[in-house]
Amino acid sequence: MKHQYHPLGFEGSRLSQGFWRMNEWGFNPQERLRFIEQSIDLGVTTFDHADIYGDYRCESLFGDALAIKPDLRKSMQLITKCGIHLPCEQRPDVVRYRYDHTAEHIIRSAEQSLANLKTDYLDLLLLHRPSPLMDPDGVADAFEHLFTLGKVKHFGVSNFSPAQFDLLQSRLETPLIVNQIELSVLEPKHIEDDMLNHLQQHAVTPMAWSPLGGGALFGEDQSSKRLCNVRQIIQSIANELNVSMDQVALAWLLKHPSRICPILGSGKVDRLSSAVGALNVAMSDDHWFDIWEASRGERLP
């Protein structure tokens, strides 16, 4: 039976806006609200968070902006992640960086995220990193508790291997609908390993973090022949199609049949608007393979 599924498993946008650096943007609450409204106006309505972003500050910065205009909650989908202890000034009680997938931690983190984000429910909650100490039955208990109370509508993971994903899914009544993975023209390993095949098989959405390679694609670093070749190919295709380099890099991900959803990270509306334009880039198969070959750093076998 062929799977029919929405790109995010729920009514989300094909591109997501991430807020892991919101504390660095220097916005006041009204400016944060304006950015959220502009994102929604551009059709980017899915917003990605994690409890630890900005040393545990970014969720609250977003929530303070949303509190100014709470009706906007109906026009967005909120994702957040938990499962990491991050020592920082904001959390003097955290003494060591480590992972924590206990039911108690997951439930406590989700409830804190709800309070930070000024919302009654999360559209999607993810485990941030896999842990060798994860008890899948304990995670299942936490997920069932949050789902039954209506506090979380959907669940997923981030950076899980196919085997780790399957182990957790085997204990759950509800399907995991997302795996967030690092993926870009500069980090293409999941194009060749089993990750995207696995997610397609199970109708799970890959969300690509750092989809523009952390900005390295647009820098001036000439030390890597591979990087220079990828940059040259993307610039050539951008010139041919009369689009920008970031649009080509995003279109390369969007063309993949696994329905990859890139997570954007800039706080500049013009960059977000440019990224949205990638949805309309008509990339040919030849273009796609040209980029892949340059990214591999060697000819296709």
N, C-alpha and C positions, 0 to 999 in steps of 0.2 A: 504494500500500500504506500503510495506516495505521500510524503508529509506535506501539509499545507500550513505554513506558519508565518506570522508577522515577523519582520526583522528583529524586533525586540521581545516577542512573546506577549506583548501588550501594546496598547496604542501609543507607542513612543515615536520619536523622530529618528530618521536614518542617521543623522549626525547628533552627537551629544556634546554638551558643553561641560568641561571639567573645571573644578574650582580649587585645585590643590595649591594654587599660588595666590588665591584671592587676598590673603593677608599682605601680599607684596604689592598689590595694585595701588594702594594709597587712596582708595575710594571712601567717601563718607556714605552713610546709609542711603541717602537719596541717589547718589551716583551708582551705588550697587543696584538699587531698585531699577534705575533707568537701564542699566546694562541687561538685567533680567528681562525687562519689557522689550528691549530691542532684540534680544535673542529670540523671544517668542514671536515677535513680528517677522523675523527672518525664517520662521518655521523650525527653529531649534528649540524644542520644548522639553527635552530629556536632559536633566542636570545631574552630573556625577560628583559624588562626594566620598569622603572617608572620615571616620572619626578622628584620625590622627593628622589630617591635613592642616598645615599651618600650626603645628604643635598644638593640636586640638582646638584651634580657633576658627577655622574657616566655616564650619557648619553654623556657628553662632553668628558670624558676619552675614551669611546668607539669610539666616532666620530673622535677624534684626531688620534686614531690608524687606523681607516678605511680610513682616508684621505691619509695615506701613500700608500695604495693600494686600490683605490676606485673600481676597477673592481671586488673585492670580494663581493660587494653589490649584484651582480647577483646570487651569490651562497648562499645567506642567506635570512631569513625571520625575519623582525624586528617587535617586539611587544613592545608597551609601554602603560603606564597607566597614567591617570590624574584624577583630582577631589579632591585633598587634598591640603589645605594650611598648610605648615610646617614652623613655625618660626625657623630661624637659621641665622648664621652669613652671609651666602650667600644671604639671602633674608631679609634684614632689613625692607623691606616694608610689610612683613607678620607679623602681630601683634598677631594672635591667631591661634592655631591649630583648623581647622574645615574643613568641606566638602563644595565643591562648584561645583554644576552641572549646572550652568548657561551656556547658549550658548556662551556668551562672554569668559568665563573662559576656556571652552573646546576648542574652536577655538584657543585662544591665547596659551594655553598649547601645543596643537598639533603642531602649527607652531614653537614654541620654541623647541620642541623635534626634529622636522625636522632639524632645524638649529644645534642643539647640536649633533645629530647623523650623520650629514653630508650626508643627503639623501634627495631625492625629494619626497619620499612617505613612508608611513608606511603600512606594511602588515596588521597590526591589532592594533586597539586602543581600550582600555578598560577603563571603569569607575572603579576607584580603590576601592571605598567603597560605599555602598548604603547610601543615605541621606534622612531623613524624609522630607527635603525641596526640593527634586528633582521634577521639573516640567517636566514630560516626553515629553511634546510637545516642550519645549525648547531644551531638549537633542536631539530630533528628528530633529529640525531645524539645530543644530550644526552638527550632523552626515551627514545630507543631503548636507550641504554646503561643508564639507570636502570631501565627496564622489564625488560630482559633479565636484569639482576642481581636482580630481585625487590625492589628498593628503593622503587619507586613503582608502585602498581597502576593509577592513572588520572591523566589530565592535563586541565588546563583553563587558562583565562585570567581576567584581571580587568581591567575597564574597556576592553576591546577593542571597536572598532566592528565591525559586520558584515563590512566589507571586510577589516579586519585579521584577524579571526577566520578568514575563508575563505582568506586567503593562507597562514596557518600550517597550517590543516587540509589544504590541498592538498599539503603535504609530509610528512604523517604517515600511518603505517599504521594507527594506533589513533585512535579518535574523541576529540576534545575533548568533555568531557561537561558543563562548567560555564563560565559567564561571570558573574563577580561584577560587579554594576553598582549605582550609587547609585539607589535607588528608594524613594519614600515618598509619602504624601499631600501632602507639601510639595515633593517633587522628582519630578513625574510625567512628565517629558519622554519617557521611554521607553515610556509608554503610547501616545503619539501618533506617535513616529518608527518606524523599521523594526526596532528592536532586538528587541522581544519577538516580532514576527512571524518574524524570522529565526531566533531560537532555537527557536521552536515548529516551524518548518519542518524543522529539523535535529535535533529531539528532544534539545535541549541545555537544561540547567536554568539559569534565571536565579537567582542568589543575590543577594538585596538587602542591600547594606550601608547602614547608617544608616536602617533601616526606620521609625524613629519620628522622623525629621527632626532627629536630634541633640538631642532633648529640647525643641526650640522649641515644639512643639505644646502642651506642658504648662506653659510659662512664662507670664509676665505681660506680655510685649511687646505693646503696643497700637499700635505705629507702622505696621504693615502692615494695610491693610484686608483684603487677601487672607488673611493669616494669621488674622485675627480671624474671618473668614467660615468658613474651614475648621474652626477650633476650635469655632465655634458649631454647625455642622452635625454634627460628630462628637460633641459633647456631647449634642445633641438625639437622635441615633441611640442613643447609649449609654444615655440615660435611657429611651428607648422599649423597648430590648431588655433593660434591666436588666443591663448589663455595663459594663466600664470603658472609658475613652477609648482606652487603649493597645490593648485587645482589638479595638475597632472599627477602629483604624488598621491593625492587622496583618491583620484579617479582610478588609479591602479589598484588600490584596495577595494574600492566600491565595485569594480568589475568582477571580482572573484565570486563564484556561484554560492559560496557559503554565506553571503549577505553580511559581510563585515560592516560593523558600525564604528567608525572612528570617533575617538573622544578628543575633542579640541581643548586647547588650554590657554589661549591668549585672552587677555582682558580688553583687547582692542576690537571695537565693533567692525572696523573696516576689514580686519583679518578674518573675522567670523563671516562677514558677508562674502568675502572672496572664497572661503571654504565652502559655503553653500553653493557657490557656482560650480563646484566640482560635480555636483549631482547631474549637471547638464553636459558634461564633457563627453564627447563621442569618441572614446578611445578604441582603436582597432585591436584585434588580436595581435597583429604584428607589433604595434606599439607596446603592448603588454609584455610580449616575449622579449623585445629589445631591452626593456627595463629590467626584467627578471634576469636575463643573461648578464647585464652589467652588474646587477646586485650580487649575483653568484660569484662574480670575479673570474669566471671561466666560461668557455663555450658549453652549450647544452650537450649532454651525452648523445 
